[in-house]
Amino acid sequence: MVNLYNSATGALIGTISDEDFKFMQSDLEEESIEDADYYINQATVDWFETQGADQALVTLLRQALGSNDDMDIRWERA
C-alpha cells in the first residue's frame, strides 16, 4: 500500500494499492531514483482513465485536484 499526500499542504490524499501505484509510476516522470513526488493535472487523470486505471484511483485523484488545474503529490509506503 502507498499513501499519497498533497505536497503543498502535507494532507493525506488517500491510500492506494501497489498495483495502482505501479500504474501511476509507469506514466509519470521521476526526476531521480530518490524522487518521491509527482506532478499531476486534470489531463493526467483523464489519461489514466483512458488507459484503464482503476476507477477508485481516478476518483481519488480527481477529488484531490478538486477545482485546481494541477498539483504535486508525494508518496510513501504505508
C-alpha distances in whole Angstrom, upper triangle without the diagonal:
4,7,10,13,17,18,22,21,18,17,14,13,10,7,6,5,5,9,9,8,11,13,13,14,17,18,18,20,19,22,21,19,18,18,15,16,17,20,20,23,24,25,21,20,23,22,19,20,23,21,20,16,15,17,14,13,16,17,15,16,19,19,18,21,23,27,26,26,24,21,19,16,14,10,9,6,5
4,6,10,13,15,18,18,15,14,11,11,8,5,5,6,6,10,9,7,10,12,11,12,15,17,16,17,16,19,19,17,16,14,11,12,13,16,17,20,21,22,19,18,21,21,17,19,22,21,19,16,15,17,14,12,15,16,13,14,17,17,15,18,21,24,23,23,20,18,16,12,10,7,6,4,5
4,7,10,12,15,14,11,10,7,8,6,4,6,9,10,13,11,9,13,15,13,14,17,18,16,18,17,20,19,18,16,15,11,11,13,15,16,18,20,22,19,17,21,21,18,20,23,22,21,17,16,17,14,12,15,15,12,12,16,15,13,16,18,22,20,22,19,16,14,10,8,6,5,6,6
4,7,9,12,12,9,9,6,5,5,6,8,11,12,14,11,10,13,14,11,13,16,16,14,16,15,18,18,18,16,14,10,9,10,12,12,15,17,19,16,15,18,19,16,18,21,20,20,16,16,16,13,11,13,13,10,9,13,12,10,12,15,18,17,18,15,12,10,6,6,5,7,9,9
4,6,9,8,6,5,4,5,7,9,11,14,16,18,15,13,17,17,14,15,19,18,16,17,16,18,19,19,17,14,10,9,10,12,12,15,17,19,17,16,20,21,18,20,24,23,23,19,19,19,16,14,15,15,11,11,14,12,9,12,14,17,15,17,14,10,9,5,5,6,8,11,12
4,6,6,5,5,6,6,10,12,14,18,19,20,17,15,19,19,16,17,20,19,16,17,17,18,20,20,18,15,12,9,10,10,11,13,15,18,16,15,19,20,19,21,24,24,24,20,20,20,17,15,16,15,12,10,13,12,8,9,12,14,12,14,11,7,6,5,6,9,12,15,15
4,6,5,8,9,10,13,15,16,19,20,22,19,17,19,20,16,17,20,19,16,16,15,16,17,18,16,13,10,8,9,10,11,14,17,19,17,17,21,21,20,23,26,25,26,22,23,23,21,18,18,19,15,13,16,15,11,12,15,16,14,15,12,8,5,5,5,9,12,15,16
4,6,8,11,12,15,18,19,23,23,25,22,20,23,23,20,20,23,22,18,19,18,18,20,21,19,16,14,11,12,11,13,14,17,20,19,19,22,23,23,25,27,28,28,25,25,25,23,20,20,20,17,15,17,16,12,12,14,15,12,14,11,8,7,8,9,13,15,19,20
4,5,9,10,14,17,19,22,24,26,23,21,24,24,21,22,25,24,21,21,21,21,23,24,21,18,15,13,14,14,15,17,19,22,21,20,24,25,24,26,29,29,29,26,26,25,22,20,21,20,17,15,17,15,12,13,14,16,14,16,14,11,10,10,10,13,15,19,19
4,6,9,12,14,17,20,21,23,21,19,22,23,20,20,24,23,20,21,20,20,21,21,18,16,13,12,14,15,16,18,20,23,21,20,24,25,24,25,29,28,28,25,24,24,21,19,20,20,16,15,17,16,12,14,16,18,16,18,16,12,10,9,8,10,12,15,15
4,6,9,12,15,18,20,22,20,18,22,22,19,21,24,23,21,22,21,23,24,24,21,19,15,14,15,16,16,17,19,22,20,19,23,24,23,24,27,27,27,23,22,22,19,17,18,17,13,13,15,13,10,12,14,16,15,18,16,12,12,10,10,11,13,15,15
4,6,8,11,15,17,19,17,15,19,20,17,19,22,22,20,21,21,22,23,23,20,18,14,13,15,16,16,17,19,22,20,18,22,23,21,22,25,25,24,21,19,19,16,14,16,15,11,12,14,12,9,13,14,17,16,19,16,13,12,10,9,10,11,13,12
4,7,10,13,16,17,14,13,17,17,15,17,20,19,18,20,20,22,23,23,21,18,15,13,13,14,13,15,16,19,16,15,18,20,17,18,22,22,21,17,16,16,12,11,12,11,7,8,10,9,6,10,11,15,14,16,14,12,11,9,9,10,12,14,13
4,7,10,13,15,12,12,16,16,14,16,19,19,18,21,20,23,24,23,21,19,15,14,15,16,15,17,18,20,18,15,19,20,17,18,22,21,20,16,14,14,11,9,12,11,7,9,12,10,9,12,14,18,17,19,17,15,14,11,11,10,11,12,10
4,7,10,12,10,10,13,14,13,15,18,19,18,20,20,23,23,22,20,18,15,15,15,17,16,19,20,21,19,16,20,20,17,18,22,21,19,15,13,14,10,9,13,12,9,11,14,13,12,15,17,21,20,22,19,17,16,12,12,9,10,9,8
4,7,8,6,7,10,11,10,12,15,16,16,19,19,22,22,21,20,18,15,15,15,17,16,18,19,20,17,15,18,18,14,15,19,17,16,12,10,12,9,7,11,11,9,11,14,14,13,16,18,22,21,22,19,18,16,13,13,10,11,10,9
4,5,5,6,9,10,11,12,14,16,16,19,19,23,22,20,20,19,16,17,17,19,18,21,21,22,19,17,19,19,15,16,19,17,15,12,10,12,10,9,13,14,12,14,17,17,17,19,22,25,24,25,22,21,19,16,15,12,12,10,10
4,5,5,6,9,10,10,12,15,15,17,17,20,20,18,18,17,15,16,16,19,18,21,22,22,19,18,20,19,16,17,20,17,16,13,12,15,13,11,15,17,15,16,19,20,19,21,24,27,26,26,23,21,19,16,15,12,11,9,10
4,5,5,6,9,10,11,13,14,17,18,21,21,19,20,19,17,17,17,19,18,21,21,21,18,16,18,17,13,15,17,14,12,10,9,13,12,10,13,16,15,15,18,20,19,21,24,27,26,26,23,22,20,17,17,14,14,13,14
4,5,5,6,9,10,11,12,16,16,20,20,19,19,18,15,15,14,16,15,17,17,18,14,13,15,14,10,12,14,12,11,7,7,10,9,7,10,12,11,12,15,16,16,17,20,23,22,22,20,19,17,15,15,12,13,13,14
4,5,5,6,9,10,10,13,13,17,17,15,16,14,12,12,11,14,14,16,18,18,14,13,16,15,12,14,16,14,13,10,11,13,12,9,12,14,12,12,16,17,16,17,20,23,22,21,19,17,15,12,12,9,10,10,12
4,5,5,6,9,10,12,13,16,16,15,16,14,13,14,13,16,15,18,19,19,15,15,17,15,12,15,16,13,13,11,12,15,15,12,14,17,16,15,18,20,19,20,23,26,24,23,21,19,17,15,14,12,13,12,15
4,6,5,7,9,12,14,17,18,17,18,16,15,15,13,15,14,16,17,16,12,12,14,12,8,11,12,9,9,7,9,12,13,10,11,15,14,13,16,18,18,19,21,24,23,21,19,18,17,15,16,14,15,15,17
4,5,6,6,10,11,15,16,15,16,14,12,11,9,11,10,13,14,13,10,10,12,11,8,11,13,11,11,9,11,13,13,9,10,14,13,11,14,16,15,16,19,21,19,18,16,15,13,12,12,11,14,14,16
4,5,5,7,8,12,13,12,13,11,11,10,9,11,12,15,17,16,12,13,16,13,11,15,16,13,14,12,14,17,16,13,14,17,16,14,17,19,18,18,22,24,22,20,17,16,14,12,12,11,13,14,16
4,6,8,10,13,14,14,16,14,14,14,12,14,13,16,17,16,12,13,15,12,10,14,14,11,13,11,14,17,18,14,15,19,18,16,19,21,20,20,24,25,23,22,19,18,17,16,16,15,17,17,20
4,7,10,13,15,15,17,14,14,13,10,11,11,13,14,12,9,11,12,9,8,12,12,10,12,11,14,16,17,14,14,17,17,14,17,20,18,18,21,23,21,18,16,16,15,14,15,15,18,19,21
4,7,10,12,13,14,11,11,10,7,8,8,11,13,12,9,11,13,11,10,14,15,13,15,13,16,18,18,14,14,18,16,14,16,19,17,16,20,21,19,17,14,13,12,11,12,13,16,17,20
4,6,9,11,12,9,11,9,7,8,10,13,16,15,12,14,17,14,14,18,18,17,19,17,20,22,22,18,18,21,20,17,19,22,19,18,22,23,20,18,15,14,12,12,13,14,16,18,22
4,6,7,9,6,8,8,7,10,12,16,19,18,15,17,20,18,17,20,22,19,21,19,21,24,23,19,20,23,21,18,21,23,20,20,24,25,22,20,17,15,12,12,12,12,14,16,20
4,7,8,6,9,9,9,11,14,17,21,20,17,20,22,20,20,24,25,23,25,23,25,27,26,23,23,26,24,21,24,25,22,22,26,27,23,21,18,16,13,14,13,14,16,19,22
4,5,5,9,10,11,14,17,20,24,23,20,22,25,23,22,26,27,25,26,24,26,28,28,24,25,28,25,23,26,27,24,24,28,29,26,25,21,19,16,15,14,14,15,17,21
4,6,9,11,13,16,19,22,25,25,21,23,26,24,22,26,27,25,26,24,25,28,27,23,25,28,25,23,27,28,25,25,29,31,28,27,23,21,17,16,14,13,14,15,19
4,6,9,12,15,18,22,25,25,22,23,27,25,23,27,29,26,27,25,26,28,27,23,25,27,24,22,26,27,24,24,28,30,27,26,22,19,16,15,12,11,11,13,17
4,6,8,11,15,18,22,22,18,20,23,22,20,24,26,24,25,22,24,26,24,21,22,24,21,19,22,24,20,21,24,26,23,22,18,16,12,11,9,9,11,13,17
4,7,11,13,17,20,21,17,18,22,21,19,22,25,23,24,20,21,23,21,18,20,21,18,17,20,21,17,18,22,24,21,21,17,14,10,8,6,6,7,10,13
4,7,10,13,17,18,15,16,19,18,17,20,23,21,22,19,20,21,20,16,17,19,16,14,17,18,15,15,19,20,17,17,13,10,7,5,4,6,9,12,15
4,6,10,13,14,11,12,16,15,14,17,19,18,19,17,18,19,18,15,15,17,15,12,15,16,13,13,17,18,15,14,11,8,5,5,6,8,12,15,17
4,7,11,11,9,11,14,14,14,17,18,18,20,17,19,20,19,15,15,17,15,11,13,15,12,11,15,16,12,11,7,6,4,6,9,11,15,18,20
4,7,8,6,7,10,11,11,13,15,15,17,14,16,16,16,13,12,14,12,9,10,12,10,8,12,13,10,9,6,6,6,7,11,13,16,19,21
4,5,5,7,9,10,11,13,15,16,17,15,17,17,17,14,12,13,13,9,9,12,10,7,10,11,8,6,4,6,9,10,14,16,20,22,24
4,5,5,6,9,10,11,13,14,16,14,16,15,16,13,10,11,12,9,7,11,10,8,9,10,8,6,7,9,12,13,17,19,22,24,26
4,5,5,6,9,10,10,12,14,14,16,15,17,14,11,14,15,11,10,14,14,11,13,13,12,9,9,12,14,15,18,20,24,26,27
4,5,5,6,9,10,11,13,11,14,14,15,12,10,13,13,10,10,14,13,11,14,15,13,10,9,11,12,13,16,17,20,22,24
4,5,5,6,9,10,11,9,11,10,12,9,6,9,10,7,7,11,11,9,12,13,13,11,10,12,13,13,16,16,20,21,22
4,5,5,6,9,10,10,12,11,13,11,8,11,12,10,9,13,14,12,14,15,14,12,12,15,16,17,20,20,23,25,26
4,5,5,6,9,9,12,12,15,12,10,13,14,12,12,16,16,15,17,18,17,14,14,16,17,17,19,20,23,24,26
4,6,5,6,5,9,9,11,9,7,11,12,10,11,14,15,14,17,18,18,16,15,16,16,15,18,17,20,21,23
4,5,5,5,8,7,10,9,6,10,12,11,11,14,15,15,16,18,18,17,16,18,19,18,20,20,23,23,24
4,5,7,10,11,14,13,10,13,16,14,14,18,19,18,19,21,21,19,18,20,21,21,23,23,26,26,27
4,6,9,11,14,12,11,14,16,15,16,19,20,19,21,23,22,20,19,21,21,20,22,21,24,24,26
4,6,8,11,10,10,13,15,14,15,18,19,19,21,23,23,22,21,22,22,21,22,21,23,23,24
4,6,8,7,7,10,11,11,13,15,16,17,19,21,21,20,19,19,19,17,19,18,20,20,21
4,5,5,7,9,10,11,13,15,16,17,19,21,22,21,20,20,20,18,19,18,20,19,19
4,5,5,6,8,10,10,12,14,15,16,19,20,20,19,20,20,18,20,19,21,21,21
4,5,5,6,9,10,10,12,14,15,19,19,20,19,19,19,17,18,17,19,18,18
4,5,5,6,9,10,11,12,14,17,17,17,16,16,16,13,15,14,16,16,16
4,6,5,6,9,10,11,12,15,15,15,14,15,16,14,16,16,19,19,20
4,6,5,6,9,10,10,14,15,15,15,15,17,15,17,17,20,20,20
4,6,5,6,9,10,13,14,15,14,13,14,12,14,14,16,17,17
4,5,5,6,9,12,11,12,10,10,11,10,12,13,16,17,18
4,5,5,6,9,10,10,10,11,13,12,16,16,20,21,21
4,5,5,9,10,12,12,12,14,13,16,17,19,21,20
4,5,9,9,11,10,9,10,9,12,14,16,19,18
4,6,5,7,6,7,10,10,13,15,19,21,22
4,5,8,9,10,13,13,17,19,22,24,24
4,7,9,11,14,16,19,21,25,27,27
4,5,7,11,13,17,19,23,26,26
4,7,11,13,17,20,23,26,27
4,7,10,13,16,20,23,24
4,6,10,13,17,20,21
4,7,10,14,17,19
4,7,10,14,15
4,7,11,12
4,7,9
4,6
4
